[in-house]
């Protein structure tokens, strides 16, 4: 999965202190039972970053027709060109609380 970033979703998804790198790691390394559909074309993923931090990410699948290429960096454009998708538009990300961490560990067993 390739995360598509533009001005709004980058600012919104990282406002709780989760970095783009952490978000992308969790999305790319999702483990069953994720992604979990939550309605409205949105999906929930819970997982750990490479550093072990537990994170929740909400995203929607998107297509290249909906992307704003003029808002993307050269590196982002190259990454998109090399990939075949699927593409996801990250909407929200935050750290899990202790109860959510326990639930996530339990669901993975």
C-alpha positions in Angstrom: 0.0 0.0 0.0 1.2 3.5 -0.9 0.1 6.4 1.2 -0.9 9.5 -0.7 -0.1 12.8 1.1 -1.3 16.3 0.4 -1.4 19.4 2.5 -4.6 18.7 4.4 -4.2 15.1 5.3 -0.5 15.4 6.2 -1.4 18.2 8.7 -4.5 16.4 10.0 -3.0 12.9 10.3 0.1 14.1 12.2 -1.6 16.5 14.6 -1.5 14.0 17.4 2.3 13.6 17.3 2.4 10.6 14.9 4.9 11.0 12.1 4.3 10.3 8.4 7.0 7.6 8.6 5.3 5.9 11.6 1.9 6.0 9.8 3.3 4.6 6.6 5.1 1.8 8.5 1.9 0.7 10.3 -0.2 0.8 7.1 2.4 -1.2 5.1 2.9 -3.8 7.9 -0.7 -4.4 8.8 -1.6 -7.7 10.3 -5.0 -9.5 10.3 -7.6 -8.7 11.3 -6.7 -5.3 9.7 -7.7 -3.3 7.8 -11.1 -3.3 9.4 -13.9 -1.5 7.5 -15.6 1.1 9.7 -18.1 2.5 7.3 -18.2 5.4 4.8 -15.4 3.8 2.7 -13.0 4.2 5.7 -10.7 1.6 7.2 -9.0 1.2 10.6 -5.6 -0.2 11.2 -4.0 -0.7 14.6 -0.4 -1.8 14.8 3.1 -1.1 16.0 5.7 1.2 14.5 9.3 0.0 13.9 10.1 1.5 17.4 7.2 -0.5 19.0 4.8 2.4 19.5 1.1 1.4 19.2 -0.7 3.5 16.6 -4.2 3.7 15.1 -4.6 4.9 11.5 -7.8 5.6 9.6 -7.6 5.7 5.8 -9.7 5.4 2.6 -8.6 3.8 -0.6 -8.0 6.3 -3.4 -7.0 6.4 -7.1 -4.5 8.4 -9.0 -7.4 10.3 -10.6 -8.2 11.9 -7.3 -4.6 12.9 -6.4 -3.3 16.5 -6.4 0.0 16.1 -8.1 0.9 19.8 -7.8 1.0 19.4 -4.0 3.4 16.5 -4.1 7.2 16.6 -3.8 9.4 15.2 -6.5 10.2 12.2 -4.3 6.5 11.5 -3.7 5.9 11.7 -7.4 8.7 9.2 -8.1 7.4 6.8 -5.4 3.9 6.9 -7.0 5.3 6.4 -10.5 7.2 3.3 -9.3 4.3 1.7 -7.6 1.2 0.0 -8.7 -0.9 0.6 -5.6 -3.2 0.2 -3.9 -3.2 3.8 -2.8 -4.5 5.0 0.5 -5.5 8.5 1.7 -4.7 8.7 5.4 -7.3 10.7 7.4 -6.3 10.3 11.0 -3.6 8.8 13.2 -3.1 8.7 17.0 -1.3 6.7 19.7 -3.3 3.9 21.4 -4.2 4.2 25.0 -3.4 1.3 27.4 -6.8 -0.4 27.0 -6.6 -0.2 23.2 -3.1 -1.7 23.3 -4.3 -4.7 25.3 -7.3 -5.2 22.9 -4.9 -5.0 19.9 -2.5 -7.6 21.4 -5.5 -9.9 22.2 -7.0 -9.6 18.7 -3.7 -10.7 17.1 -3.6 -14.0 18.9 
